[in-house]
Amino acid sequence: MGYPPCQSIGCGSTKGLWPELVGKPGAQAKAIIEREAPGVRAIIIPKERPHTDDFCCNRVWVFVNHDSQKTVAWTPKLG
């Protein structure tokens, strides 16, 4: 899985939370986030998997459940 270079400044103009995506299929959530926030990369990850804690303005972790559609477990947010 490749990550974009982290940008930690200039976060002000992008939508930062997507609570409406909880329960939606992960792939659908990824597409919506990337459409609504150009320049942001949504990364699908199992909800219990370790991940980096650095803050990036151009990344959204999409934590998913282990069900058949990999539904979004928690509110995706910028960072």
C-alpha positions in Angstrom: 0.0 0.0 0.0 1.5 3.3 -1.0 1.0 6.5 0.9 1.1 10.0 -0.5 3.8 12.3 0.8 2.4 13.8 4.0 1.3 17.4 3.9 0.8 18.8 7.4 0.1 22.4 6.6 -2.7 24.1 4.7 -5.6 21.9 6.0 -8.1 24.7 6.2 -10.1 24.5 3.0 -11.0 20.8 2.8 -13.9 18.9 4.4 -12.5 17.1 7.5 -15.2 14.6 8.7 -17.5 12.2 6.9 -19.9 10.8 9.6 -22.5 10.0 6.9 -20.2 7.2 5.6 -20.3 5.0 8.7 -21.9 1.7 7.6 -21.3 2.3 3.9 -19.0 0.0 1.9 -15.4 1.0 2.3 -14.7 1.3 -1.4 -17.8 3.6 -1.8 -16.6 5.7 1.1 -13.1 6.0 -0.5 -14.6 7.2 -3.8 -16.8 9.8 -2.0 -14.0 11.2 0.1 -11.6 11.5 -2.8 -14.3 13.2 -4.9 -15.4 15.6 -2.2 -11.8 16.5 -1.1 -9.6 16.8 -4.2 -5.9 16.1 -3.4 -6.8 13.9 -0.4 -6.2 10.2 -0.5 -8.5 7.9 1.4 -6.8 4.7 2.7 -8.9 1.7 3.6 -7.6 -0.2 6.6 -9.1 -2.9 9.0 -10.3 -1.2 12.2 -7.8 -3.0 14.5 -4.8 -2.7 12.3 -1.9 -0.5 13.6 -1.3 2.7 11.6 0.9 5.7 11.8 -0.2 8.5 14.1 1.3 11.4 12.2 -1.2 14.0 11.0 -1.5 14.6 7.2 -3.8 17.1 5.6 -4.0 15.0 2.5 -4.9 11.6 4.0 -8.0 10.0 5.5 -7.9 6.7 7.2 -11.1 4.7 6.4 -11.4 2.1 9.1 -13.5 -0.9 8.0 -15.2 -3.9 9.6 -14.6 -7.5 8.6 -18.0 -8.0 7.0 -18.4 -8.9 3.3 -18.6 -5.3 2.1 -15.9 -4.0 4.5 -18.3 -1.4 5.9 -16.9 1.8 7.5 -16.6 1.3 11.2 -15.9 4.8 12.5 -16.2 8.3 11.1 -13.5 8.9 8.5 -11.6 12.1 9.3 -8.7 14.1 7.8 -5.4 13.3 9.3 
